[in-house]
Amino acid sequence: MATDQSFVEYVFEQAGLADRLTCKRMFGEYGLYVDGKVVAFCADNSLFLKLVPETADLLPDLPRQELFPGSKPYALADELLDDPDRLRALLLALERALPEPKPKRPKAKAQRASRSR
């Protein structure tokens, strides 16, 4: 089941991070980014937070679940949607703990059609 756009909008509203929180659609689901770092996913209308050692002590009570069959476990964080302050703090802690994204390689330029004439 794909995630509804209204669910993603609700997560954004509860997180209260304004323009610092963005998302990208991926295979009917959404990756959530804080300041350009992927920190969470919305899948099947649920919120999944990345698990990293630096934030493990902030997530001990959240259940662990695979994002999709065979994936590594994530913290299922639906209950945090009722606690916006804790949700915001966790998203920011994840952003601080995660490494900077690797720079993207430039796309190869398409050959011009005029060269073949």
Backbone torsions as a table, in degrees:
resi	resn	phi	psi	omega
1	MET	NA	126.3	179.5
2	ALA	-76.1	151.7	179.7
3	THR	-75.2	136.5	177.6
4	ASP	-75.5	141.5	176.4
5	GLN	-57.6	-35.1	-179.5
6	SER	-64.2	-33.0	176.7
7	PHE	-65.9	-44.8	179.4
8	VAL	-60.9	-43.4	178.5
9	GLU	-61.1	-37.9	178.1
10	TYR	-65.3	-42.7	177.5
11	VAL	-59.8	-44.9	178.5
12	PHE	-59.0	-45.5	-179.4
13	GLU	-61.3	-45.9	-178.4
14	GLN	-68.3	-35.0	-178.4
15	ALA	-69.0	-32.8	177.0
16	GLY	60.5	36.5	-178.5
17	LEU	-104.4	7.2	178.4
18	ALA	49.9	-130.9	-174.9
19	ASP	-73.7	-9.0	178.5
20	ARG	-70.9	-24.7	-179.8
21	LEU	-100.7	125.1	177.9
22	THR	-132.9	170.3	178.1
23	CYS	-142.9	159.0	174.3
24	LYS	-133.0	135.7	178.5
25	ARG	-76.2	132.6	-179.0
26	MET	-139.5	109.3	174.7
27	PHE	53.9	41.2	179.4
28	GLY	84.6	-4.8	178.4
29	GLU	-118.3	-172.7	-174.4
30	TYR	-136.6	136.9	168.6
31	GLY	-95.5	134.7	179.2
32	LEU	-105.8	133.4	-176.0
33	TYR	-122.2	135.5	169.5
34	VAL	-112.7	120.0	-179.2
35	ASP	50.9	40.6	175.4
36	GLY	85.1	-0.6	179.1
37	LYS	-106.9	130.3	179.1
38	VAL	-73.5	121.0	-175.9
39	VAL	-117.0	-18.7	-174.2
40	ALA	-160.2	170.7	176.6
41	PHE	-136.4	146.1	168.5
42	CYS	-106.5	120.5	-179.9
43	ALA	-144.1	136.0	-179.2
44	ASP	51.8	39.1	-179.7
45	ASN	56.2	37.3	173.6
46	SER	-132.8	157.8	-179.5
47	LEU	-106.3	125.2	179.9
48	PHE	-118.1	123.1	177.3
49	LEU	-98.2	144.3	175.2
50	LYS	-64.5	147.3	176.0
51	LEU	-106.1	120.7	175.2
52	VAL	-133.1	149.1	-176.6
53	PRO	-55.1	-35.6	-176.1
54	GLU	-66.3	-21.5	-179.1
55	THR	-114.3	5.7	-177.0
56	ALA	-57.4	-37.4	-179.0
57	ASP	-70.5	-14.9	177.8
58	LEU	-89.2	-11.0	-174.1
59	LEU	-121.2	20.9	-170.4
60	PRO	-64.2	-26.6	-175.5
61	ASP	-91.2	-4.2	-178.8
62	LEU	-87.7	136.4	178.6
63	PRO	-66.5	151.9	177.1
64	ARG	-100.3	139.4	-179.3
65	GLN	-153.3	148.3	175.3
66	GLU	-72.1	141.5	176.3
67	LEU	-70.4	-37.4	174.4
68	PHE	-149.4	160.2	-177.7
69	PRO	-54.4	126.1	179.0
70	GLY	91.6	-4.8	179.8
71	SER	-81.0	167.3	173.2
72	LYS	-69.7	160.4	-178.8
73	PRO	-75.0	150.6	174.9
74	TYR	-125.9	161.6	175.2
75	ALA	-82.3	118.8	176.4
76	LEU	-76.9	113.1	-167.1
77	ALA	-114.7	25.6	-179.1
78	ASP	-56.8	-36.2	-178.3
79	GLU	-64.9	-22.6	179.0
80	LEU	-71.3	-15.4	178.4
81	LEU	-66.8	-17.6	175.0
82	ASP	-92.9	0.0	-179.1
83	ASP	-135.0	73.7	-174.2
84	PRO	-56.0	-35.3	-179.1
85	ASP	-65.0	-43.1	178.7
86	ARG	-68.9	-39.8	177.4
87	LEU	-58.9	-49.0	-179.7
88	ARG	-59.9	-45.6	-179.0
89	ALA	-61.6	-41.0	179.6
90	LEU	-67.9	-42.3	178.4
91	LEU	-61.7	-41.2	178.9
92	LEU	-69.3	-37.5	177.6
93	ALA	-65.1	-40.2	176.6
94	LEU	-63.0	-42.8	179.6
95	GLU	-59.8	-42.1	-179.9
96	ARG	-67.8	-35.1	-175.2
97	ALA	-79.3	-26.0	-175.2
98	LEU	-83.7	147.4	178.9
99	PRO	-70.3	161.3	175.3
100	GLU	-62.4	143.1	177.6
101	PRO	-65.2	147.6	178.6
102	LYS	-68.6	141.2	178.7
103	PRO	-63.0	142.2	179.2
104	LYS	-78.0	141.6	176.0
105	ARG	-74.8	141.7	178.5
106	PRO	-64.5	144.4	178.5
107	LYS	-71.9	144.4	177.4
108	ALA	-68.3	138.1	179.9
109	LYS	-74.1	137.8	177.6
110	ALA	-69.1	143.3	177.9
111	GLN	-69.1	141.1	-179.1
112	ARG	-76.0	138.7	179.0
113	ALA	-64.2	-28.2	-177.9
114	SER	-67.4	-20.9	179.1
115	ARG	-69.5	-27.5	-177.5
116	SER	-81.4	-4.0	-179.6
117	ARG	-79.1	NA	NA
